[in-house]
Amino acid sequence: MNLLRRALLPIALAACCAAPAWAQADRPACVVLSSLDLKPMLGADHDAPVPFGESSCRAEAKKPGRMVILLVMQKSPEEVKKWMAEVRKMSGANPATITSEPSLGPDGFSVIEKGARRGAEFYALKGGSAMVVQADWAIGPGLDDATIGQLRAVAQAALGKLR
């Protein structure tokens, strides 16, 4: 799967029905991402989260090519469910494994790249919010099972912090 396309897919989809852009201090994705412990995945010296796209925030490792992105889209529950269904449908066209994630609620699922596993995404709904936690490992070894487990735990923690 093309890394750039993977990194931009959730953001591009959210842009078509995005909430107004927030300043970093008010942006829900930045508030939540700043409160999460990303050290196990990105290292103790990772960069502070910064705004990314319309409603996302990203944190990057000092080691080149590793980042975690959190997207939070706030709309009506019907709109976010429709968006999630479209994302799941589109993800099925890519060489990835799509798995239900019951720990992220009844609508939660993950999309994990096949092969070198350079990317993984976890999707969840909470009320009128859709959340995507994405990891991209562009350089070096891909995501191993332990790192994917850490990303799942980050997604669970982020979901718990959404209002």
C-alpha positions as CSV (number, residue, x, y, z in Angstrom):
1,M,0.0,0.0,0.0
2,N,1.4,3.4,-0.9
3,L,2.6,5.0,2.4
4,L,1.7,8.5,1.4
5,R,-1.8,7.4,0.3
6,R,-2.2,5.4,3.6
7,A,-1.1,8.4,5.7
8,L,-3.5,10.8,3.9
9,L,-6.6,8.5,3.4
10,P,-8.2,9.1,6.8
11,I,-7.4,12.8,6.7
12,A,-8.7,13.2,3.1
13,L,-11.9,11.4,4.0
14,A,-12.4,13.5,7.1
15,A,-11.8,16.7,5.1
16,C,-14.9,16.1,3.1
17,C,-17.0,16.4,6.2
18,A,-14.5,18.0,8.6
19,A,-15.3,20.1,11.5
20,P,-13.8,23.6,11.6
21,A,-10.0,23.7,12.0
22,W,-9.0,24.1,15.6
23,A,-6.0,25.8,17.1
24,Q,-3.7,23.1,18.6
25,A,-4.8,23.9,22.2
26,D,-8.4,23.3,21.3
27,R,-8.0,20.6,18.7
28,P,-9.4,17.4,20.3
29,A,-6.9,15.2,18.6
30,C,-4.0,17.2,20.0
31,V,-5.4,17.4,23.4
32,V,-5.9,13.6,23.5
33,L,-2.6,12.7,21.8
34,S,-0.7,15.0,24.2
35,S,-2.2,13.1,27.1
36,L,-1.1,9.6,25.9
37,D,2.1,7.8,26.6
38,L,3.8,7.3,23.2
39,K,7.2,6.5,24.6
40,P,7.0,2.7,24.2
41,M,6.4,3.2,20.5
42,L,8.3,6.4,19.6
43,G,11.0,6.6,22.2
44,A,11.3,8.8,25.3
45,D,12.5,11.8,23.2
46,H,9.7,11.8,20.6
47,D,8.5,15.2,19.3
48,A,5.5,16.9,20.9
49,P,2.3,16.4,19.0
50,V,1.6,19.0,16.3
51,P,-1.5,19.7,14.2
52,F,-1.8,17.7,11.0
53,G,-4.5,18.2,8.4
54,E,-7.9,19.6,9.3
55,S,-8.6,17.7,12.5
56,S,-5.6,15.4,13.2
57,C,-2.5,15.6,15.3
58,R,0.8,13.7,14.8
59,A,3.8,12.8,17.0
60,E,7.1,11.8,15.4
61,A,10.0,9.8,16.7
62,K,13.5,11.3,16.7
63,K,14.3,8.1,14.7
64,P,13.4,9.0,11.1
65,G,10.3,7.6,9.5
66,R,8.2,6.7,12.5
67,M,5.0,8.6,13.5
68,V,1.7,8.2,15.2
69,I,-1.3,10.2,14.0
70,L,-4.6,10.7,15.8
71,L,-7.7,11.9,13.9
72,V,-10.8,12.9,15.7
73,M,-13.8,13.8,13.6
74,Q,-16.9,15.2,15.4
75,K,-20.2,15.0,13.6
76,S,-23.6,13.4,14.2
77,P,-23.5,9.7,15.1
78,E,-25.2,8.9,11.8
79,E,-22.5,10.8,9.8
80,V,-19.6,9.2,11.6
81,K,-21.1,5.7,11.2
82,K,-21.5,6.3,7.5
83,W,-17.9,7.6,7.3
84,M,-16.6,4.6,9.1
85,A,-18.5,2.2,6.8
86,E,-17.0,4.0,3.7
87,V,-13.5,3.8,5.2
88,R,-13.9,0.1,5.9
89,K,-15.2,-0.6,2.4
90,M,-12.4,1.4,0.8
91,S,-9.7,-0.3,3.0
92,G,-10.8,-3.7,1.7
93,A,-9.5,-2.8,-1.8
94,N,-5.9,-2.5,-0.4
95,P,-3.5,-5.3,0.5
96,A,-4.3,-5.2,4.2
97,T,-5.9,-7.3,6.9
98,I,-9.2,-5.8,8.2
99,T,-10.1,-7.1,11.7
100,S,-13.0,-6.3,14.0
101,E,-11.7,-4.8,17.3
102,P,-14.2,-5.5,20.0
103,S,-12.0,-3.7,22.6
104,L,-12.8,-0.5,20.6
105,G,-16.5,-0.9,20.7
106,P,-19.0,-2.7,18.4
107,D,-17.9,-0.6,15.3
108,G,-14.2,-0.7,16.0
109,F,-11.9,-2.2,13.5
110,S,-8.2,-2.2,12.4
111,V,-6.5,-2.1,9.1
112,I,-3.0,-3.6,9.1
113,E,-0.8,-3.5,6.0
114,K,0.2,-6.9,4.7
115,G,3.8,-7.8,4.0
116,A,6.4,-5.5,5.6
117,R,3.6,-4.0,7.8
118,R,4.7,-0.4,7.5
119,G,1.3,0.9,8.6
120,A,-1.6,0.1,10.9
121,E,-4.8,2.0,11.7
122,F,-7.4,1.5,14.5
123,Y,-10.9,3.0,14.0
124,A,-13.5,3.5,16.6
125,L,-16.7,5.5,17.3
126,K,-17.9,7.2,20.5
127,G,-21.1,9.1,20.2
128,G,-20.6,11.8,17.5
129,S,-16.9,11.2,17.3
130,A,-14.9,9.0,14.9
131,M,-11.4,8.3,16.0
132,V,-8.5,6.9,14.0
133,V,-5.1,6.1,15.5
134,Q,-2.5,5.4,12.8
135,A,1.1,4.3,12.9
136,D,3.5,4.6,10.0
137,W,6.9,3.1,10.0
138,A,8.4,4.3,6.7
139,I,12.0,3.5,7.5
140,G,13.6,0.4,9.1
141,P,11.8,-2.7,10.2
142,G,8.0,-2.7,9.9
143,L,5.5,-2.9,12.7
144,D,5.9,-6.1,14.8
145,D,3.1,-7.7,16.8
146,A,4.3,-6.0,20.0
147,T,4.2,-2.6,18.4
148,I,0.7,-3.3,17.0
149,G,-0.4,-4.3,20.5
150,Q,1.0,-1.0,21.8
151,L,-0.9,0.9,19.1
152,R,-4.1,-1.0,20.0
153,A,-3.6,0.1,23.7
154,V,-3.0,3.7,22.5
155,A,-6.3,3.5,20.6
156,Q,-8.1,2.2,23.6
157,A,-6.7,5.0,25.8
158,A,-7.5,7.6,23.2
159,L,-11.1,6.3,22.9
160,G,-11.5,6.5,26.7
161,K,-10.4,10.2,26.6
162,L,-12.9,11.2,23.9
163,R,-16.0,13.1,25.1
